[in-house]
Amino acid sequence: MDIAIPVAPLGIITLLGFFAPYAVGALNGVLPFVTKPLHRKAVSVAVAVILAGLVMVFYYAITREPVTDWWLFTLLAIVVVNASYALLTRDLGAKHLEHAVEPTPARTDGGTPDISSLPPESRGSHNIH
């Protein structure tokens, strides 16, 4: 069995893949053209490809040996970065979905909200000591 990808770049790409979601999230917030989920996925794939390229360049600079199956290494980087991004943002998506389906408070006849159906912490009564 021939292992075409050295182990050191795989370990580096895996470790950097855990920090890549923060870069992806920052770019999603900064770039003005990121408005749809497809754009977010494109940014995530682009970050993974750039990360894989950087790791391959640094590996070549240190060892003078190229990564022979660069396309396989790049696909692995895309999988690792997107999996860690999905694991990081899954709870945020669930909270966003919960918030989106919350019922709106009922209104009284005068047009003011009926706060009796709201939980006590959201009624606006604050204890000041």
Z-matrix of the N, CA and C atoms (Angstrom, degrees):
N
C 1 1.448
C 2 1.523 1 108.64
N 3 1.299 2 115.76 1 129.60
C 4 1.462 3 121.30 2 -178.36
C 5 1.526 4 109.43 3 -104.01
N 6 1.327 5 116.58 4 119.45
C 7 1.461 6 121.32 5 176.48
C 8 1.518 7 106.76 6 -93.78
N 9 1.335 8 115.84 7 113.34
C 10 1.456 9 120.46 8 -173.48
C 11 1.522 10 113.33 9 -87.08
N 12 1.330 11 117.97 10 -22.54
C 13 1.463 12 120.66 11 -178.31
C 14 1.522 13 108.06 12 -104.66
N 15 1.320 14 118.20 13 124.59
C 16 1.471 15 119.85 14 177.82
C 17 1.529 16 111.18 15 -64.34
N 18 1.304 17 115.69 16 155.04
C 19 1.462 18 121.73 17 -174.25
C 20 1.529 19 111.63 18 -72.64
N 21 1.310 20 118.02 19 -36.27
C 22 1.471 21 120.88 20 -176.43
C 23 1.530 22 112.18 21 -59.21
N 24 1.332 23 120.16 22 -48.46
C 25 1.475 24 118.15 23 177.49
C 26 1.518 25 113.24 24 -63.33
N 27 1.331 26 117.03 25 -32.58
C 28 1.464 27 119.31 26 178.39
C 29 1.522 28 111.08 27 -64.82
N 30 1.314 29 116.19 28 -42.26
C 31 1.465 30 119.81 29 177.64
C 32 1.510 31 112.03 30 -65.13
N 33 1.321 32 116.34 31 -40.69
C 34 1.471 33 120.52 32 179.78
C 35 1.525 34 110.49 33 -65.90
N 36 1.323 35 117.27 34 -44.58
C 37 1.469 36 119.75 35 -178.89
C 38 1.524 37 110.44 36 -66.53
N 39 1.328 38 117.55 37 -33.15
C 40 1.466 39 120.06 38 177.45
C 41 1.523 40 110.79 39 -68.00
N 42 1.325 41 117.01 40 -44.85
C 43 1.464 42 119.83 41 178.97
C 44 1.526 43 111.58 42 -65.73
N 45 1.314 44 117.53 43 -43.30
C 46 1.463 45 119.86 44 178.61
C 47 1.524 46 111.46 45 -69.53
N 48 1.336 47 116.69 46 -26.41
C 49 1.454 48 120.64 47 178.18
C 50 1.517 49 112.91 48 -64.12
N 51 1.336 50 116.84 49 -25.30
C 52 1.458 51 119.72 50 177.36
C 53 1.527 52 112.07 51 -73.70
N 54 1.320 53 117.46 52 -25.62
C 55 1.465 54 121.29 53 179.31
C 56 1.525 55 112.33 54 -96.13
N 57 1.314 56 118.10 55 -14.67
C 58 1.463 57 122.24 56 -178.51
C 59 1.529 58 113.93 57 -61.79
N 60 1.344 59 121.25 58 -34.22
C 61 1.466 60 119.13 59 179.53
C 62 1.522 61 113.42 60 -59.23
N 63 1.328 62 116.98 61 -30.86
C 64 1.459 63 119.34 62 178.01
C 65 1.529 64 110.24 63 -68.15
N 66 1.314 65 116.65 64 -38.32
C 67 1.468 66 120.36 65 176.06
C 68 1.527 67 110.40 66 -67.37
N 69 1.318 68 116.66 67 -40.98
C 70 1.469 69 120.54 68 178.41
C 71 1.526 70 110.37 69 -62.93
N 72 1.327 71 116.97 70 -45.20
C 73 1.468 72 120.69 71 178.73
C 74 1.514 73 112.00 72 -62.80
N 75 1.332 74 116.91 73 -40.28
C 76 1.467 75 120.19 74 178.26
C 77 1.520 76 110.87 75 -65.31
N 78 1.322 77 117.00 76 -42.41
C 79 1.471 78 119.81 77 178.91
C 80 1.524 79 111.43 78 -66.85
N 81 1.338 80 116.92 79 -36.57
C 82 1.469 81 119.61 80 177.76
C 83 1.525 82 110.94 81 -62.50
N 84 1.322 83 117.15 82 -32.74
C 85 1.459 84 120.36 83 179.43
C 86 1.513 85 113.63 84 -82.09
N 87 1.335 86 117.22 85 -25.58
C 88 1.464 87 121.15 86 -174.85
C 89 1.531 88 112.31 87 -91.69
N 90 1.314 89 117.34 88 -41.04
C 91 1.463 90 120.77 89 -175.56
C 92 1.527 91 110.60 90 -70.93
N 93 1.329 92 116.89 91 129.13
C 94 1.471 93 119.27 92 -174.96
C 95 1.531 94 114.23 93 -73.78
N 96 1.325 95 118.72 94 -22.21
C 97 1.461 96 120.05 95 -176.53
C 98 1.529 97 113.29 96 -86.69
N 99 1.312 98 118.18 97 -3.35
C 100 1.468 99 121.24 98 -179.45
C 101 1.519 100 108.69 99 -84.92
N 102 1.334 101 115.91 100 98.24
C 103 1.459 102 120.88 101 -178.49
C 104 1.522 103 112.91 102 -125.76
N 105 1.318 104 118.02 103 -21.45
C 106 1.462 105 121.99 104 -176.23
C 107 1.524 106 110.03 105 -117.75
N 108 1.331 107 117.55 106 160.54
C 109 1.469 108 120.07 107 177.37
C 110 1.534 109 112.99 108 -58.75
N 111 1.322 110 117.30 109 -32.36
C 112 1.462 111 120.12 110 178.12
C 113 1.529 112 110.75 111 -64.15
N 114 1.325 113 116.81 112 -37.54
C 115 1.460 114 120.60 113 177.48
C 116 1.521 115 110.81 114 -65.67
N 117 1.326 116 116.68 115 -39.17
C 118 1.469 117 120.30 116 178.85
C 119 1.525 118 111.06 117 -63.63
N 120 1.333 119 116.40 118 -40.29
C 121 1.461 120 120.37 119 177.56
C 122 1.523 121 111.11 120 -65.90
N 123 1.330 122 117.03 121 -38.43
C 124 1.465 123 120.40 122 178.43
C 125 1.525 124 110.85 123 -64.52
N 126 1.326 125 117.43 124 -40.37
C 127 1.470 126 120.94 125 176.99
C 128 1.524 127 109.77 126 -64.02
N 129 1.317 128 117.31 127 -40.41
C 130 1.461 129 121.18 128 179.69
C 131 1.530 130 111.26 129 -63.62
N 132 1.315 131 117.17 130 -43.29
C 133 1.465 132 120.97 131 178.48
C 134 1.526 133 110.36 132 -66.82
N 135 1.330 134 117.45 133 -41.00
C 136 1.460 135 120.48 134 179.08
C 137 1.529 136 111.44 135 -63.02
N 138 1.326 137 117.33 136 -41.96
C 139 1.469 138 120.49 137 177.42
C 140 1.524 139 109.90 138 -62.56
N 141 1.326 140 117.99 139 -41.05
C 142 1.465 141 121.03 140 179.71
C 143 1.527 142 111.34 141 -64.57
N 144 1.323 143 117.77 142 -41.99
C 145 1.469 144 121.29 143 179.71
C 146 1.530 145 110.26 144 -66.12
N 147 1.322 146 117.30 145 -42.55
C 148 1.470 147 120.83 146 178.43
C 149 1.526 148 110.03 147 -64.56
N 150 1.315 149 116.83 148 -42.06
C 151 1.464 150 120.94 149 178.47
C 152 1.526 151 110.88 150 -62.17
N 153 1.330 152 117.06 151 -43.76
C 154 1.460 153 120.64 152 177.86
C 155 1.522 154 110.78 153 -63.07
N 156 1.319 155 116.81 154 -41.41
C 157 1.467 156 120.15 155 178.17
C 158 1.515 157 112.06 156 -62.30
N 159 1.326 158 116.82 157 -42.80
C 160 1.467 159 120.27 158 178.62
C 161 1.523 160 111.80 159 -63.22
N 162 1.324 161 116.87 160 -42.74
C 163 1.463 162 120.29 161 179.45
C 164 1.522 163 110.17 162 -64.09
N 165 1.338 164 118.30 163 -41.65
C 166 1.464 165 120.99 164 179.37
C 167 1.530 166 111.29 165 -65.86
N 168 1.328 167 117.70 166 -39.04
C 169 1.463 168 121.07 167 178.53
C 170 1.525 169 110.49 168 -65.86
N 171 1.324 170 117.11 169 -46.09
C 172 1.465 171 119.73 170 178.71
C 173 1.531 172 111.60 171 -64.37
N 174 1.326 173 117.37 172 -38.82
C 175 1.462 174 120.15 173 177.71
C 176 1.524 175 110.68 174 -62.79
N 177 1.316 176 117.13 175 -42.73
C 178 1.469 177 120.48 176 178.05
C 179 1.525 178 111.07 177 -66.01
N 180 1.327 179 117.05 178 -39.21
C 181 1.467 180 120.13 179 179.85
C 182 1.526 181 111.52 180 -64.91
N 183 1.311 182 117.63 181 -33.60
C 184 1.467 183 120.69 182 -178.00
C 185 1.530 184 111.45 183 -82.73
N 186 1.332 185 117.45 184 -44.64
C 187 1.467 186 120.56 185 -171.69
C 188 1.527 187 114.23 186 -104.43
N 189 1.294 188 118.49 187 -14.91
C 190 1.477 189 123.75 188 -174.04
C 191 1.530 190 112.26 189 61.07
N 192 1.316 191 116.29 190 24.12
C 193 1.462 192 121.83 191 174.83
C 194 1.527 193 108.15 192 -118.87
N 195 1.320 194 117.84 193 123.90
C 196 1.467 195 118.37 194 178.97
C 197 1.528 196 111.55 195 -77.27
N 198 1.315 197 115.36 196 155.67
C 199 1.467 198 120.94 197 172.17
C 200 1.518 199 105.45 198 -80.47
N 201 1.335 200 116.09 199 113.67
C 202 1.465 201 119.47 200 -171.33
C 203 1.528 202 113.02 201 -70.18
N 204 1.293 203 117.91 202 -44.91
C 205 1.470 204 120.42 203 178.89
C 206 1.516 205 109.44 204 -95.92
N 207 1.316 206 117.09 205 70.70
C 208 1.466 207 122.58 206 -176.33
C 209 1.524 208 111.28 207 -64.51
N 210 1.326 209 117.59 208 -33.88
C 211 1.463 210 120.31 209 -178.08
C 212 1.526 211 110.16 210 -67.75
N 213 1.340 212 117.15 211 -37.87
C 214 1.454 213 120.50 212 177.88
C 215 1.525 214 110.54 213 -68.89
N 216 1.309 215 116.57 214 -38.81
C 217 1.452 216 121.50 215 177.49
C 218 1.525 217 110.88 216 -64.19
N 219 1.329 218 117.07 217 -39.93
C 220 1.462 219 121.66 218 178.83
C 221 1.529 220 110.83 219 -66.47
N 222 1.318 221 117.54 220 -41.78
C 223 1.471 222 120.43 221 176.84
C 224 1.524 223 111.13 222 -63.33
N 225 1.317 224 116.55 223 -39.22
C 226 1.461 225 120.03 224 176.91
C 227 1.529 226 110.81 225 -63.48
N 228 1.316 227 116.93 226 -40.53
C 229 1.471 228 120.66 227 177.85
C 230 1.514 229 110.79 228 -63.14
N 231 1.322 230 117.71 229 -40.86
C 232 1.467 231 121.22 230 178.78
C 233 1.531 232 110.08 231 -62.50
N 234 1.325 233 117.02 232 -43.07
C 235 1.469 234 120.75 233 179.94
C 236 1.525 235 110.67 234 -64.55
N 237 1.329 236 117.11 235 -46.07
C 238 1.469 237 120.55 236 -177.42
C 239 1.523 238 110.95 237 -64.22
N 240 1.332 239 117.50 238 -46.63
C 241 1.466 240 120.89 239 -177.69
C 242 1.523 241 110.56 240 -65.85
N 243 1.318 242 117.94 241 -44.47
C 244 1.463 243 119.60 242 -178.61
C 245 1.529 244 112.06 243 -70.87
N 246 1.310 245 117.79 244 -33.03
C 247 1.465 246 119.53 245 176.50
C 248 1.527 247 110.80 246 -67.48
N 249 1.318 248 117.19 247 -42.69
C 250 1.467 249 118.41 248 179.13
C 251 1.524 250 111.04 249 -69.96
N 252 1.331 251 117.98 250 -33.28
C 253 1.464 252 121.25 251 175.60
C 254 1.527 253 110.59 252 -65.45
N 255 1.322 254 116.44 253 -41.57
C 256 1.473 255 120.10 254 178.89
C 257 1.520 256 111.28 255 -66.52
N 258 1.334 257 117.35 256 -39.66
C 259 1.461 258 120.17 257 178.52
C 260 1.520 259 111.81 258 -66.28
N 261 1.313 260 116.08 259 -35.37
C 262 1.456 261 120.07 260 -179.25
C 263 1.523 262 112.09 261 -73.31
N 264 1.320 263 117.42 262 -37.88
C 265 1.463 264 120.97 263 -174.08
C 266 1.524 265 114.06 264 -96.34
N 267 1.310 266 119.49 265 -1.04
C 268 1.472 267 118.97 266 -177.47
C 269 1.517 268 111.91 267 -65.89
N 270 1.333 269 118.16 268 -38.96
C 271 1.460 270 120.32 269 178.38
C 272 1.521 271 111.12 270 -69.03
N 273 1.321 272 116.85 271 -35.29
C 274 1.460 273 119.89 272 178.55
C 275 1.520 274 110.75 273 -65.12
N 276 1.333 275 116.79 274 -38.59
C 277 1.458 276 120.54 275 178.08
C 278 1.509 277 111.93 276 -66.64
N 279 1.313 278 117.25 277 -39.13
C 280 1.465 279 120.88 278 178.66
C 281 1.524 280 110.50 279 -65.86
N 282 1.331 281 117.57 280 -40.88
C 283 1.461 282 120.50 281 178.29
C 284 1.522 283 110.68 282 -66.99
N 285 1.325 284 116.42 283 -38.13
C 286 1.468 285 120.15 284 178.35
C 287 1.525 286 110.24 285 -65.04
N 288 1.331 287 116.72 286 -39.80
C 289 1.462 288 120.66 287 178.90
C 290 1.520 289 110.67 288 -67.34
N 291 1.323 290 118.26 289 -41.00
C 292 1.469 291 121.05 290 177.24
C 293 1.522 292 110.67 291 -60.70
N 294 1.321 293 116.14 292 -43.15
C 295 1.453 294 120.86 293 -179.07
C 296 1.523 295 111.31 294 -67.07
N 297 1.317 296 117.08 295 -33.95
C 298 1.461 297 120.90 296 -177.33
C 299 1.526 298 111.79 297 -72.00
N 300 1.330 299 118.24 298 -27.87
C 301 1.457 300 119.85 299 -176.57
C 302 1.525 301 112.99 300 -100.96
N 303 1.344 302 118.12 301 7.63
C 304 1.464 303 120.10 302 176.69
C 305 1.525 304 109.96 303 -64.87
N 306 1.321 305 117.74 304 137.66
C 307 1.465 306 119.39 305 178.28
C 308 1.527 307 109.88 306 -71.72
N 309 1.298 308 114.82 307 148.12
C 310 1.461 309 119.44 308 177.13
C 311 1.522 310 108.60 309 -79.11
N 312 1.319 311 117.61 310 146.65
C 313 1.468 312 119.16 311 -177.97
C 314 1.534 313 111.10 312 -65.25
N 315 1.325 314 114.36 313 146.76
C 316 1.462 315 120.32 314 179.70
C 317 1.521 316 110.04 315 -70.15
N 318 1.301 317 116.58 316 152.12
C 319 1.468 318 121.40 317 178.76
C 320 1.526 319 109.65 318 -107.57
N 321 1.312 320 114.64 319 147.51
C 322 1.459 321 119.67 320 176.33
C 323 1.522 322 108.51 321 -83.96
N 324 1.315 323 116.10 322 -179.85
C 325 1.466 324 119.91 323 -178.99
C 326 1.523 325 112.36 324 -64.00
N 327 1.310 326 117.90 325 -29.31
C 328 1.459 327 121.34 326 -178.99
C 329 1.522 328 113.07 327 -79.71
N 330 1.325 329 119.11 328 -3.42
C 331 1.461 330 121.88 329 179.43
C 332 1.518 331 113.48 330 92.23
N 333 1.326 332 117.63 331 -3.83
C 334 1.460 333 119.41 332 178.74
C 335 1.526 334 109.10 333 -87.93
N 336 1.317 335 117.95 334 150.62
C 337 1.463 336 119.31 335 -178.72
C 338 1.524 337 112.13 336 -66.22
N 339 1.308 338 116.07 337 142.84
C 340 1.455 339 122.25 338 175.29
C 341 1.522 340 107.66 339 -87.07
N 342 1.328 341 116.66 340 106.41
C 343 1.458 342 120.10 341 -173.81
C 344 1.515 343 112.61 342 -88.96
N 345 1.297 344 118.53 343 1.59
C 346 1.466 345 119.59 344 -179.34
C 347 1.522 346 111.67 345 -69.78
N 348 1.343 347 118.18 346 -23.16
C 349 1.462 348 120.42 347 -179.38
C 350 1.523 349 112.26 348 -88.72
N 351 1.332 350 117.40 349 -6.62
C 352 1.461 351 120.29 350 -179.43
C 353 1.517 352 110.67 351 -86.10
N 354 1.344 353 117.07 352 153.65
C 355 1.463 354 119.29 353 175.75
C 356 1.523 355 110.40 354 -64.58
N 357 1.320 356 118.59 355 154.89
C 358 1.464 357 121.55 356 -174.94
C 359 1.528 358 113.59 357 -58.69
N 360 1.356 359 118.22 358 -34.59
C 361 1.464 360 119.03 359 -176.62
C 362 1.527 361 112.65 360 -72.16
N 363 1.337 362 118.82 361 -17.26
C 364 1.454 363 119.83 362 180.00
C 365 1.524 364 113.40 363 -104.36
N 366 1.342 365 117.90 364 7.81
C 367 1.461 366 120.66 365 -179.12
C 368 1.518 367 112.65 366 -80.05
N 369 1.300 368 117.00 367 -9.76
C 370 1.457 369 118.88 368 177.61
C 371 1.505 370 113.88 369 93.36
N 372 1.326 371 118.21 370 4.02
C 373 1.465 372 119.67 371 178.07
C 374 1.519 373 107.91 372 -89.65
N 375 1.292 374 115.80 373 113.75
C 376 1.462 375 121.71 374 -178.88
C 377 1.520 376 109.21 375 -110.38
N 378 1.280 377 116.39 376 134.38
C 379 1.463 378 121.75 377 176.61
C 380 1.518 379 108.60 378 -85.40
N 381 1.295 380 116.89 379 115.68
C 382 1.464 381 121.48 380 178.76
C 383 1.497 382 107.76 381 -107.05
N 384 1.320 383 117.32 382 124.23
C 385 1.462 384 122.35 383 -179.02
C 386 1.487 385 110.25 384 -107.05
